[in-house]
Amino acid sequence: MLNESSKITVVVIVLNNKNQIEGCLNSIILQNVNKIIVIDGGSTDGTIEIVKQFPCELHIIGKTGLSHSRQYGIDLVKTDYVALVDSDNILSENCLQYLLNDLIESKFAGISAKKYSFDKKNIFGLFQEWMNSKKVNKPGLKLVIGTPALYRTSILNNTVRYNPNIKFGDDTDLCYRLSLNGHYVGTGTGICYEKMPSSFDEFYKKAFLYGKADLEFFKKNPTRRHDIGTHAIRNYLLKMTYHSLKDFKFNFLPLVFIYSISRFLGLYFNLIFK
């Protein structure tokens, strides 16, 4: 394993995450990276006070939006690689080192970790983790990756930058524009644990929010409207129903339906009524 984690700067975006940020930063420190940059969107719950207890470079910039905050942090990075980590991510041992090895070997522009749930008892988290196992967590080329992810800094500084006008689908928009410029992304072998939905309310609201992200992409890319307009039905309702039956996960069938319809409505309800 190449030991080059000192070439990585980590950027963490926070906004009122006092219950999660300590565990996140502790896991990053163990990665032996060059620097940790925390971009705060104007927290009022004590998050800032917790961050100040860690060896981080803190920037409080207010509520400018996730895409703008990510790019703000990236523009501060001086190392060859930048890791984008969310405040609810707990990185496993050597996660970023594994991702760096994967990135160098694959020659991708960015590579994400495999994502697992903190809570191994909650049905909603287990369902999300199971869905991840069917696509997100399989190493290799992907159309879209999310955080935590490791990127080549020069590409996100000079070639394809986050669009500050994107509110919900920041990763989808970025990865699509990367592909148009001949840069590709994928999943690596590093492992991350994160907070996944733990209640019905969180579950359907997250799916609905993903639908709003689909809508942004739908409006911005007319040539891809058929793909994104049928995404919730094709890739979730139909495919996940098939996998539920194949894996004998019959208890997941209602959640497949709720997730798919919530995501579908997130796109079309906002398209028609807003």
Backbone as numpy.savetxt, mean C-alpha at the origin, in Angstrom:
# Nx Ny Nz CAx CAy CAz Cx Cy Cz
23.01 -13.14 0.80 22.15 -11.94 0.80 23.04 -10.69 0.80
22.79 -9.79 -0.13 23.49 -8.53 -0.15 23.09 -7.71 1.07
24.04 -7.07 1.72 23.75 -6.27 2.90 23.95 -4.81 2.58
22.93 -4.20 2.00 23.03 -2.82 1.55 21.88 -1.97 2.08
21.33 -2.32 3.23 20.19 -1.59 3.76 20.54 -0.14 4.09
21.83 0.17 4.24 22.23 1.55 4.51 21.98 2.47 3.31
21.64 1.88 2.17 21.33 2.67 0.98 19.83 3.01 0.90
19.09 2.67 1.96 17.64 2.87 1.98 17.25 3.98 2.95
16.40 4.88 2.50 15.72 5.84 3.37 14.26 5.45 3.42
13.69 5.47 4.61 12.27 5.11 4.78 11.44 6.38 4.96
10.34 6.46 4.23 9.40 7.58 4.36 8.09 7.02 4.92
7.66 7.58 6.04 6.41 7.17 6.69 5.46 8.36 6.73
4.23 8.16 6.25 3.21 9.22 6.29 2.29 8.94 7.48
2.09 9.94 8.33 1.24 9.74 9.51 0.20 10.86 9.63
-0.93 10.49 10.22 -1.96 11.46 10.58 -2.84 10.81 11.66
-2.62 11.25 12.89 -3.38 10.72 14.02 -3.29 9.20 14.11
-2.07 8.71 14.22 -1.82 7.27 14.29 -1.09 6.88 15.58
-1.46 7.47 16.70 -0.72 7.26 17.95 -0.73 5.81 18.41
-1.76 5.06 18.05 -1.86 3.67 18.51 -1.03 2.70 17.68
-0.49 3.17 16.55 0.21 2.27 15.63 1.65 2.70 15.35
1.93 3.97 15.45 3.21 4.48 14.96 4.41 3.95 15.73
4.26 3.69 17.03 5.40 3.22 17.82 5.88 1.85 17.33
4.95 0.94 17.12 5.32 -0.39 16.63 5.93 -0.32 15.25
5.38 0.54 14.41 5.89 0.72 13.05 7.34 1.20 13.08
7.62 2.25 13.83 8.97 2.82 13.87 9.98 1.87 14.51
9.54 1.15 15.53 10.43 0.16 16.14 10.86 -0.90 15.13
9.92 -1.33 14.29 10.24 -2.35 13.29 11.16 -1.80 12.21
11.03 -0.51 11.90 11.90 0.10 10.88 13.32 0.26 11.40
13.45 0.67 12.65 14.78 0.85 13.24 15.60 -0.43 13.16
14.95 -1.56 13.34 15.64 -2.85 13.29 16.13 -3.22 11.89
15.69 -2.46 10.88 16.10 -2.74 9.50 17.49 -2.15 9.18
18.02 -1.31 10.08 19.35 -0.70 9.90 19.44 0.14 8.63
18.43 0.99 8.41 18.40 1.83 7.22 19.20 3.10 7.45
19.40 3.87 6.38 20.17 5.10 6.44 19.46 6.18 7.25
18.17 6.35 6.99 17.41 7.43 7.64 15.92 7.10 7.61
15.20 7.62 8.61 13.74 7.52 8.64 13.18 8.94 8.59
12.35 9.20 7.59 11.69 10.50 7.43 10.20 10.31 7.69
9.67 11.06 8.63 8.24 10.99 8.95 7.57 12.27 8.49
6.55 12.12 7.67 5.77 13.26 7.18 4.42 13.24 7.89
4.17 14.26 8.69 2.93 14.32 9.46 1.94 15.29 8.83
0.69 14.84 8.73 -0.34 15.65 8.09 -1.08 16.58 9.02
-0.54 16.79 10.23 -1.19 17.68 11.19 -1.88 16.93 12.30
-1.20 15.95 12.86 -1.80 15.12 13.91 -2.11 15.94 15.16
-3.21 15.59 15.83 -3.61 16.28 17.06 -3.83 15.30 18.21
-3.49 14.02 18.00 -3.80 12.99 19.00 -2.59 12.53 19.80
-1.44 13.17 19.63 -0.25 12.77 20.34 0.75 12.00 19.48
0.41 11.80 18.22 1.31 11.08 17.32 2.67 11.79 17.22
2.66 13.10 17.08 3.89 13.87 16.91 4.82 13.68 18.11
4.25 13.69 19.31 5.05 13.53 20.51 5.72 12.16 20.55
5.03 11.14 20.07 5.61 9.80 20.02 6.74 9.74 19.00
6.52 10.31 17.82 7.53 10.30 16.76 8.81 10.98 17.24
8.68 12.05 18.02 9.84 12.80 18.49 10.74 11.99 19.43
10.22 10.88 19.92 11.01 10.02 20.79 11.93 9.08 20.00
11.77 9.07 18.68 12.54 8.18 17.83 13.56 8.96 17.00
14.63 8.30 16.55 15.64 8.97 15.72 15.14 9.15 14.29
14.20 10.07 14.14 13.58 10.32 12.83 13.74 11.79 12.45
13.61 12.04 11.17 13.54 13.42 10.67 12.06 13.72 10.45
11.50 14.57 11.28 10.06 14.84 11.27 9.74 16.12 10.51
8.74 16.03 9.61 8.26 17.19 8.87 6.74 17.25 9.05
6.25 18.36 9.58 4.81 18.56 9.77 4.33 19.49 8.67
3.56 18.96 7.74 3.20 19.75 6.56 1.70 20.00 6.44
0.88 19.44 7.33 -0.56 19.65 7.26 -1.23 18.71 6.28
-2.54 18.82 6.18 -3.34 17.92 5.34 -3.25 18.32 3.87
-2.22 17.85 3.22 -2.03 18.16 1.80 -2.44 16.99 0.90
-2.81 15.87 1.51 -3.19 14.70 0.73 -2.06 13.67 0.72
-2.44 12.40 0.62 -1.47 11.32 0.71 -0.45 11.36 -0.42
-0.89 11.58 -1.65 0.03 11.61 -2.79 1.06 12.73 -2.64
0.58 13.90 -2.27 1.49 15.04 -2.08 2.48 14.74 -0.95
1.98 14.16 0.14 2.85 13.85 1.29 3.92 12.84 0.92
3.54 11.82 0.15 4.52 10.81 -0.26 5.62 11.46 -1.11
5.23 12.28 -2.09 6.23 12.89 -2.95 7.08 13.90 -2.18
6.48 14.58 -1.24 7.23 15.51 -0.40 8.36 14.76 0.31
8.03 13.61 0.85 9.03 12.81 1.53 10.08 12.26 0.58
9.65 11.78 -0.56 10.58 11.23 -1.56 11.58 12.28 -2.00
11.14 13.51 -2.16 12.03 14.58 -2.61 13.11 14.92 -1.59
12.96 14.46 -0.36 13.96 14.69 0.67 15.01 13.59 0.72
14.78 12.53 -0.03 15.64 11.34 0.05 16.92 11.53 -0.77
18.06 11.17 -0.17 19.36 11.27 -0.84 19.95 9.91 -1.18
19.37 8.84 -0.67 19.91 7.50 -0.92 19.38 6.93 -2.24
19.97 5.83 -2.67 19.58 5.21 -3.94 18.17 4.63 -3.92
17.72 4.24 -2.72 16.43 3.56 -2.60 15.58 4.23 -1.54
14.26 4.23 -1.77 13.32 4.78 -0.81 12.25 3.73 -0.51
12.01 3.52 0.77 10.96 2.60 1.19 9.77 3.42 1.69
8.60 3.16 1.13 7.37 3.83 1.56 6.64 2.88 2.49
6.48 3.31 3.74 5.90 2.45 4.77 4.73 3.19 5.41
3.61 2.50 5.60 2.46 3.10 6.27 2.56 2.90 7.77
1.88 3.74 8.51 2.00 3.74 9.97 1.45 2.47 10.61
0.62 1.72 9.90 0.09 0.48 10.47 0.88 -0.75 10.02
2.03 -0.53 9.38 2.89 -1.63 8.93 3.91 -2.00 10.00
4.05 -3.27 10.25 5.12 -3.79 11.09 6.00 -4.67 10.21
7.23 -4.24 9.97 8.12 -4.98 9.08 8.76 -6.14 9.82
8.79 -7.29 9.18 9.46 -8.44 9.77 10.97 -8.25 9.69
11.71 -9.10 10.38 13.16 -8.99 10.41 13.74 -9.06 9.00
14.60 -8.09 8.68 15.26 -8.02 7.37 14.30 -7.86 6.19
13.10 -7.37 6.45 12.12 -7.20 5.37 12.66 -6.35 4.24
13.21 -5.18 4.58 13.70 -4.27 3.54 14.94 -4.81 2.84
15.76 -5.57 3.56 16.93 -6.17 2.93 16.51 -7.21 1.89
15.50 -8.00 2.23 14.97 -8.96 1.26 14.40 -8.23 0.04
13.65 -7.15 0.28 13.07 -6.41 -0.83 14.15 -5.79 -1.71
15.23 -5.31 -1.07 16.32 -4.72 -1.84 16.98 -5.77 -2.73
17.20 -6.95 -2.19 17.77 -8.03 -3.00 16.85 -8.38 -4.16
15.54 -8.43 -3.87 14.56 -8.74 -4.92 14.55 -7.65 -5.99
14.64 -6.40 -5.55 14.59 -5.26 -6.48 15.80 -5.28 -7.41
16.97 -5.53 -6.85 18.19 -5.57 -7.65 18.15 -6.72 -8.65
17.69 -7.86 -8.19 17.64 -9.04 -9.06 16.62 -8.90 -10.17
15.46 -8.32 -9.85 14.36 -8.22 -10.83 14.52 -7.06 -11.80
15.28 -6.03 -11.36 15.42 -4.79 -12.13 14.09 -4.03 -12.23
13.17 -4.30 -11.32 11.91 -3.56 -11.27 12.18 -2.13 -10.78
11.19 -1.26 -10.97 11.26 0.09 -10.41 10.87 0.08 -8.93
9.98 -0.84 -8.57 9.53 -0.93 -7.19 9.09 -2.33 -6.85
9.18 -2.68 -5.59 8.78 -4.02 -5.16 8.19 -3.95 -3.76
7.09 -4.65 -3.56 6.38 -4.57 -2.28 6.54 -5.84 -1.47
6.23 -5.72 -0.19 6.30 -6.87 0.72 5.02 -7.68 0.65
5.11 -8.93 1.08 3.92 -9.75 1.28 3.26 -9.28 2.57
1.92 -9.22 2.55 1.20 -8.61 3.67 0.30 -9.63 4.38
0.47 -9.66 5.70 -0.31 -10.55 6.55 -0.99 -9.75 7.65
-2.02 -10.34 8.25 -2.80 -9.64 9.27 -2.20 -9.81 10.66
-2.29 -8.74 11.47 -1.93 -8.83 12.89 -2.80 -9.87 13.60
-4.11 -9.74 13.34 -5.12 -10.47 14.09 -5.46 -11.77 13.38
-5.08 -12.89 13.99 -5.31 -14.19 13.37 -6.65 -14.81 13.78
-7.47 -14.06 14.51 -8.76 -14.58 14.95 -9.94 -13.85 14.30
-9.74 -12.60 13.93 -10.83 -11.80 13.37 -11.14 -12.24 11.95
-12.40 -12.51 11.66 -12.81 -13.05 10.37 -12.52 -12.09 9.22
-12.63 -10.78 9.47 -12.42 -9.80 8.41 -10.94 -9.72 8.03
-10.06 -9.73 9.05 -8.63 -9.73 8.77 -8.17 -11.01 8.10
-8.71 -12.14 8.54 -8.36 -13.42 7.94 -8.81 -13.48 6.49
-9.98 -12.91 6.22 -10.48 -12.88 4.84 -9.57 -12.04 3.95
-9.16 -10.86 4.44 -8.27 -10.01 3.65 -6.94 -10.71 3.41
-6.41 -11.37 4.44 -5.16 -12.09 4.29 -5.30 -13.22 3.27
-6.42 -13.90 3.31 -6.69 -14.97 2.34 -6.75 -14.42 0.92
-7.45 -13.28 0.75 -7.49 -12.65 -0.59 -6.08 -12.27 -1.04
-5.27 -11.74 -0.13 -3.89 -11.39 -0.48 -3.13 -12.60 -0.99
-3.40 -13.77 -0.39 -2.66 -14.98 -0.77 -2.93 -15.39 -2.21
-4.03 -14.96 -2.77 -4.39 -15.35 -4.13 -3.72 -14.51 -5.20
-3.25 -13.35 -4.80 -2.65 -12.47 -5.83 -1.54 -11.59 -5.26
-1.86 -10.79 -4.26 -0.94 -9.79 -3.74 0.35 -10.41 -3.22
0.25 -11.54 -2.51 1.41 -12.10 -1.83 2.23 -13.06 -2.68
1.86 -13.25 -3.91 2.64 -14.13 -4.78 3.78 -13.33 -5.41
5.04 -13.71 -5.12 6.18 -12.97 -5.67 6.17 -12.93 -7.19
6.59 -11.78 -7.74 6.66 -11.64 -9.18 6.03 -10.36 -9.67
5.93 -10.24 -10.97 5.41 -9.04 -11.63 3.96 -8.77 -11.24
3.63 -7.49 -10.99 2.27 -7.08 -10.66 1.93 -5.82 -11.45
0.64 -5.57 -11.64 0.20 -4.33 -12.26 0.28 -3.17 -11.27
-0.06 -3.46 -10.01 -0.09 -2.43 -8.96 0.48 -3.02 -7.68
1.25 -2.22 -6.96 1.70 -2.60 -5.63 1.36 -1.49 -4.65
1.20 -1.87 -3.39 0.95 -0.89 -2.34 2.08 -0.91 -1.32
1.88 -0.22 -0.24 2.90 -0.17 0.81 2.77 -1.39 1.72
3.89 -1.76 2.35 5.23 -1.18 2.23 5.89 -1.60 0.91
6.59 -0.66 0.32 7.25 -0.93 -0.96 8.57 -0.20 -1.04
9.49 -0.80 -1.76 10.82 -0.22 -1.96 10.95 0.19 -3.42
11.38 1.43 -3.65 11.51 1.97 -5.01 12.93 2.49 -5.24
13.27 2.59 -6.51 14.50 3.27 -6.91 14.21 4.77 -6.85
14.93 5.48 -6.00 14.63 6.88 -5.74 14.66 7.74 -7.00
15.63 7.52 -7.85 15.78 8.36 -9.04 14.55 8.31 -9.94
13.90 7.15 -10.00 12.71 7.02 -10.86 11.56 7.85 -10.31
11.35 7.81 -8.99 10.25 8.58 -8.40 10.56 10.06 -8.26
11.81 10.42 -8.41 12.19 11.84 -8.39 12.14 12.46 -9.77
12.58 11.70 -10.77 12.83 12.29 -12.08 11.95 11.78 -13.22
11.41 10.58 -13.09 10.67 9.98 -14.21 9.17 10.01 -14.02
8.70 9.36 -12.95 7.26 9.31 -12.65 7.05 9.68 -11.19
6.38 10.80 -10.96 6.15 11.29 -9.61 4.69 11.06 -9.21
4.45 11.01 -7.92 3.06 10.90 -7.45 2.27 12.13 -7.91
1.04 11.89 -8.34 0.16 12.96 -8.79 -0.57 13.54 -7.58
-0.32 14.81 -7.22 -0.93 15.39 -6.02 -2.45 15.54 -6.13
-3.00 15.41 -7.33 -4.44 15.54 -7.52 -5.20 14.24 -7.29
-4.46 13.15 -7.11 -5.09 11.86 -6.85 -5.33 11.72 -5.35
-6.58 11.48 -4.96 -6.93 11.43 -3.55 -6.96 10.02 -2.98
-7.38 9.06 -3.78 -7.61 7.72 -3.25 -6.72 6.65 -3.91
-6.54 6.74 -5.21 -5.82 5.69 -5.94 -4.40 6.06 -6.26
-3.65 6.55 -5.26 -2.30 7.03 -5.51 -1.38 5.94 -6.05
-1.45 4.74 -5.49 -0.56 3.67 -5.94 -0.96 3.15 -7.33
-2.26 3.05 -7.57 -2.73 2.59 -8.88 -2.29 3.54 -9.98
-2.47 4.82 -9.74 -2.07 5.83 -10.72 -0.57 5.81 -10.96
0.20 5.75 -9.88 1.66 5.74 -10.01 2.14 4.53 -10.80
1.66 3.35 -10.42 2.14 2.12 -11.07 1.75 2.06 -12.54
0.57 2.57 -12.86 0.14 2.58 -14.26 1.05 3.50 -15.07
1.36 4.68 -14.54 2.23 5.60 -15.28 3.66 5.08 -15.35
4.09 4.35 -14.34 5.40 3.70 -14.41 5.45 2.73 -15.57
4.39 1.93 -15.73 4.36 0.95 -16.81 4.38 1.62 -18.18
3.71 2.77 -18.29 3.71 3.50 -19.56 5.10 4.00 -19.92
5.94 4.16 -18.90 7.32 4.61 -19.11 8.32 3.46 -19.12
7.81 2.24 -19.21 8.68 1.08 -19.31 9.27 0.61 -17.99
8.65 1.00 -16.87 9.12 0.59 -15.55 8.06 -0.31 -14.91
8.50 -1.38 -14.30 7.54 -2.36 -13.78 7.71 -2.58 -12.29
6.69 -3.15 -11.68 6.66 -3.35 -10.23 6.26 -4.79 -9.93
6.54 -5.21 -8.70 6.19 -6.57 -8.34 6.18 -6.78 -6.84
5.90 -8.01 -6.45 5.94 -8.41 -5.05 7.22 -9.19 -4.80
7.85 -8.92 -3.64 9.08 -9.60 -3.28 8.88 -10.60 -2.17
9.96 -10.90 -1.46 9.93 -11.94 -0.44 9.92 -11.40 0.98
10.06 -10.09 1.14 9.96 -9.50 2.47 8.54 -9.61 3.01
8.40 -9.67 4.32 7.09 -9.86 4.95 6.75 -8.69 5.85
5.48 -8.28 5.79 4.96 -7.20 6.62 3.66 -7.66 7.27
3.45 -7.20 8.50 2.17 -7.43 9.18 1.49 -6.07 9.32
0.20 -6.05 9.06 -0.50 -4.77 9.11 -1.89 -4.92 9.70
-2.45 -3.79 10.11 -3.81 -3.78 10.63 -4.78 -3.88 9.47
-5.55 -4.93 9.46 -6.57 -5.12 8.45 -7.94 -4.91 9.09
-9.01 -4.77 8.31 -10.33 -4.50 8.90 -10.67 -5.48 10.02
-11.17 -4.94 11.13 -11.49 -5.78 12.28 -12.97 -5.73 12.64
-13.76 -5.02 11.85 -15.21 -4.95 12.07 -15.90 -4.85 10.73
-17.20 -5.12 10.74 -17.97 -5.03 9.49 -17.91 -3.62 8.94
-18.02 -2.63 9.81 -18.00 -1.23 9.38 -16.69 -0.90 8.66
-15.56 -1.28 9.25 -14.26 -1.04 8.62 -14.14 -1.80 7.31
-14.68 -3.00 7.29 -14.56 -3.88 6.13 -15.24 -3.28 4.90
-16.52 -2.93 5.02 -17.21 -2.45 3.83 -16.78 -1.03 3.46
-16.41 -0.22 4.46 -15.94 1.14 4.16 -14.62 1.11 3.39
-13.74 0.17 3.73 -12.47 0.05 3.01 -12.72 -0.38 1.57
-13.64 -1.32 1.38 -13.97 -1.77 0.02 -14.59 -0.63 -0.79
-15.47 0.14 -0.16 -16.10 1.28 -0.83 -15.05 2.31 -1.21
-14.07 2.52 -0.33 -12.98 3.47 -0.61 -12.15 3.01 -1.80
-11.89 1.71 -1.89 -11.17 1.18 -3.05 -11.98 1.43 -4.33
-13.30 1.40 -4.21 -14.14 1.71 -5.36 -13.99 3.15 -5.80
-13.82 4.06 -4.84 -13.58 5.47 -5.17 -12.23 5.63 -5.85
-11.26 4.82 -5.43 -9.96 4.83 -6.10 -10.10 4.32 -7.53
-10.91 3.29 -7.72 -11.19 2.78 -9.07 -11.81 3.87 -9.93
-12.69 4.68 -9.33 -13.35 5.75 -10.08 -12.35 6.79 -10.56
-11.39 7.15 -9.73 -10.37 8.11 -10.16 -9.64 7.59 -11.40
-9.27 6.32 -11.37 -8.57 5.73 -12.51 -9.51 5.66 -13.72
-10.75 5.33 -13.49 -11.78 5.25 -14.53 -11.91 6.58 -15.28
-11.95 7.68 -14.54 -12.11 9.00 -15.15 -10.84 9.46 -15.86
-9.70 9.10 -15.32 -8.43 9.61 -15.83 -7.91 8.84 -17.04
-8.36 7.59 -17.21 -7.82 6.73 -18.27 -8.95 6.11 -19.09
-9.50 6.85 -20.04 -10.64 6.38 -20.82 -10.42 5.04 -21.52
-9.19 4.76 -21.96 -8.93 3.52 -22.68 -8.98 2.29 -21.77
-8.96 2.50 -20.46 -8.98 1.38 -19.52 -10.31 1.27 -18.78
-11.33 1.99 -19.26 -12.59 2.04 -18.52 -13.30 0.70 -18.44
-13.23 -0.09 -19.48 -13.89 -1.41 -19.42 -13.24 -2.28 -18.35
-11.91 -2.29 -18.33 -11.19 -3.12 -17.35 -11.50 -2.71 -15.92
-11.39 -1.40 -15.65 -11.59 -0.95 -14.28 -13.07 -0.94 -13.91
-13.94 -0.72 -14.90 -15.37 -0.69 -14.64 -15.94 -2.05 -14.29
-15.28 -3.12 -14.71 -15.74 -4.48 -14.40 -14.83 -5.19 -13.41
-13.84 -4.45 -12.90 -12.82 -5.03 -12.02 -13.42 -5.71 -10.79
-14.33 -5.03 -10.11 -14.90 -5.57 -8.87 -15.67 -6.86 -9.12
-16.31 -6.94 -10.27 -17.10 -8.14 -10.59 -16.20 -9.27 -11.05
-15.29 -8.98 -11.99 -14.45 -10.03 -12.57 -13.44 -10.58 -11.56
-12.69 -9.68 -10.93 -11.55 -10.09 -10.12 -11.88 -10.37 -8.67
-13.07 -9.97 -8.24 -13.44 -10.24 -6.86 -14.68 -11.12 -6.75
-15.81 -10.67 -7.29 -17.03 -11.46 -7.14 -16.88 -12.84 -7.80
-16.41 -12.88 -9.03 -16.32 -14.15 -9.76 -15.10 -14.97 -9.33
-13.92 -14.36 -9.37 -12.70 -15.11 -9.07 -12.62 -15.53 -7.61
-12.99 -14.63 -6.70 -12.90 -14.98 -5.28 -13.99 -15.97 -4.87
-15.13 -15.93 -5.53 -16.14 -16.96 -5.29 -15.60 -18.33 -5.70
-14.96 -18.37 -6.86 -14.33 -19.61 -7.32 -13.30 -20.12 -6.33
-12.43 -19.23 -5.87 -11.38 -19.64 -4.93 -11.97 -20.05 -3.58
-13.05 -19.39 -3.16 -13.70 -19.78 -1.90 -14.19 -21.21 -1.97
-14.82 -21.55 -3.08 -15.33 -22.91 -3.26 -14.19 -23.91 -3.39
-13.17 -23.54 -4.14 -12.03 -24.43 -4.37 -11.29 -24.71 -3.07
-11.16 -23.70 -2.20 -10.43 -23.84 -0.95 -11.31 -24.30 0.21
-12.59 -24.54 -0.08 -13.56 -24.92 0.95 -13.68 -23.84 2.03
-13.54 -22.58 1.60 -13.70 -21.45 2.51 -15.13 -20.92 2.38
-16.09 -21.76 2.70 -17.49 -21.39 2.51 -17.91 -20.23 3.40
-17.24 -20.08 4.54 -17.56 -18.97 5.44 -17.13 -17.63 4.85
-16.28 -17.65 3.81 -15.84 -16.41 3.17 -16.79 -15.95 2.06
-17.70 -16.81 1.64 -18.58 -16.45 0.51 -19.39 -15.18 0.75
-20.02 -15.00 1.93 -20.74 -13.74 2.16 -19.83 -12.52 2.10
-18.58 -12.68 2.59 -17.65 -11.56 2.58 -17.18 -11.24 1.16
-17.04 -12.26 0.33 -16.71 -12.03 -1.07 -17.79 -11.17 -1.71
-19.03 -11.51 -1.46 -20.15 -10.76 -2.05 -20.18 -9.32 -1.53
-20.05 -9.16 -0.21 -20.10 -7.81 0.38 -18.95 -6.96 -0.12
-17.74 -7.53 -0.13 -16.57 -6.78 -0.59 -16.74 -6.35 -2.04
-17.14 -7.28 -2.89 -17.26 -7.01 -4.33 -18.31 -5.94 -4.61
-19.47 -6.08 -3.98 -20.55 -5.13 -4.22 -20.22 -3.76 -3.64
-19.56 -3.74 -2.48 -19.16 -2.45 -1.88 -18.18 -1.73 -2.78
-17.23 -2.46 -3.34 -16.24 -1.85 -4.23 -16.92 -1.40 -5.52
-17.82 -2.21 -6.05 -18.56 -1.86 -7.25 -19.37 -0.58 -7.03
-20.05 -0.49 -5.89 -20.84 0.69 -5.58 -19.96 1.90 -5.33
-18.78 1.68 -4.76 -17.87 2.79 -4.53 -17.53 3.51 -5.82
-17.43 2.76 -6.90 -17.17 3.36 -8.21 -18.44 3.98 -8.79
-19.49 3.18 -8.95 -20.65 3.64 -9.71 -21.56 4.59 -8.94
-21.65 4.44 -7.62 -22.46 5.38 -6.84 -21.84 6.77 -6.94
-20.52 6.87 -6.75 -19.85 8.17 -6.83 -19.80 8.70 -8.25
-19.77 7.82 -9.24 -19.81 8.25 -10.64 -21.14 8.91 -10.99
-22.22 8.35 -10.48 -23.57 8.81 -10.85 -24.03 9.99 -10.00
-23.75 9.91 -8.69 -24.36 10.88 -7.78 -23.43 11.97 -7.31
-22.13 11.90 -7.64 -21.22 12.94 -7.17 -20.39 13.49 -8.31
